[in-house]
Amino acid sequence: MGEELACPQCGNPNLDVDEQNSVVYCQKCGFAVKVDPQTGEAVPISQGGAPRGLAEAGQPTQAYNDHTIFGMDPLTFWMGGFAILLLLFFLGVLRDLTILMLLLAVLTAFWWMKK
């Protein structure tokens, strides 16, 4: 396992090696092979192409998704924020339509940056 190779699925040059289990895997696409230390024979564990490929290989997957806003999908965040703004407007808390539109623009800009 001494050679530095790129992932055959996605081309990622930074493959991770689990010396204890003799597994070489790509965190980017999930491609994984088990390498026999004596013969050097590689047996595919996961063909990659999806983040769940790492879980199939017994490796931890990256649970953090940097495309979330307060732990929500950006579209869910935007729709919830829009619903709250409309509710505040119809209840009379936001009485000026200009302020409603300004807050909606801020909400949309925040959503656009995180999507």
C-alpha positions in Angstrom: 0.0 0.0 0.0 3.0 2.3 -0.4 2.1 3.7 -3.8 0.2 7.0 -4.1 -2.7 6.5 -6.6 -5.7 8.5 -7.5 -9.3 7.3 -7.1 -10.4 5.4 -10.2 -14.0 6.7 -9.8 -13.5 10.5 -9.2 -9.8 11.1 -9.6 -9.3 12.3 -6.0 -5.5 12.0 -5.4 -6.0 12.0 -1.6 -7.0 8.4 -0.8 -7.2 7.4 2.8 -5.7 4.2 4.1 -7.0 2.2 7.0 -3.8 0.2 7.9 -5.6 -1.8 10.6 -8.2 -3.2 8.2 -6.1 -3.0 5.0 -8.7 -0.8 3.3 -8.0 2.1 0.9 -11.0 4.4 0.4 -11.9 7.8 -1.1 -13.9 10.1 1.2 -15.0 12.1 -1.8 -17.0 9.5 -3.7 -17.0 6.4 -1.4 -14.9 4.1 -3.5 -13.2 1.5 -1.3 -11.0 -1.6 -1.8 -9.6 -4.1 0.7 -5.9 -4.9 -0.1 -4.3 -8.1 0.9 -0.9 -7.0 2.5 0.9 -10.2 1.4 -0.2 -10.4 -2.2 -1.3 -6.8 -2.9 -4.5 -8.1 -4.4 -7.3 -5.5 -4.2 -10.9 -6.6 -3.7 -13.6 -3.9 -4.3 -15.8 -3.2 -1.3 -17.7 -0.2 -2.7 -17.7 1.1 -6.2 -18.2 4.7 -5.0 -20.2 7.3 -6.7 -22.3 8.2 -3.6 -21.5 9.3 -0.1 -23.2 6.1 1.3 -20.4 4.1 -0.2 -18.3 4.8 2.8 -20.9 3.4 5.2 -20.9 0.2 3.1 -17.2 0.0 3.4 -17.5 0.3 7.2 -15.9 3.7 7.3 -17.5 6.7 8.9 -19.3 9.1 6.6 -19.1 12.8 6.8 -22.3 13.8 8.6 -21.7 17.6 8.4 -23.4 19.2 5.5 -22.2 22.8 5.0 -25.3 23.6 2.9 -27.6 23.9 5.9 -29.0 26.9 7.7 -29.6 26.2 11.5 -29.6 22.5 10.6 -32.3 22.9 7.9 -32.2 22.5 4.2 -31.9 26.1 2.7 -35.3 25.9 0.9 -37.0 24.7 4.1 -35.4 27.6 6.0 -36.6 30.1 3.4 -40.1 28.8 3.2 -40.4 28.7 7.0 -39.0 32.3 7.3 -41.4 33.5 4.6 -44.4 31.9 6.4 -43.4 33.5 9.7 -43.0 36.9 8.0 -46.5 36.6 6.4 -48.0 35.5 9.7 -46.4 38.5 11.4 -47.8 40.8 8.7 -51.3 39.4 8.8 -51.3 39.6 12.6 -50.4 43.2 12.4 -47.0 43.0 14.0 -45.4 44.1 10.8 -47.6 47.0 9.6 -45.5 48.4 6.9 -45.3 46.5 3.6 -41.9 48.1 2.9 -40.4 46.5 6.1 -41.9 43.2 5.1 -40.3 43.4 1.7 -37.0 44.4 3.2 -37.0 41.5 5.6 -38.0 39.1 2.8 -35.1 40.4 0.7 -32.7 39.8 3.6 -34.1 36.3 4.1 -33.8 35.6 0.4 -30.2 36.9 0.3 -29.2 34.7 3.2 -30.9 31.7 1.5 -29.1 32.5 -1.8 -25.7 32.6 -0.1 -26.2 29.2 1.7 -27.9 27.2 -1.0 
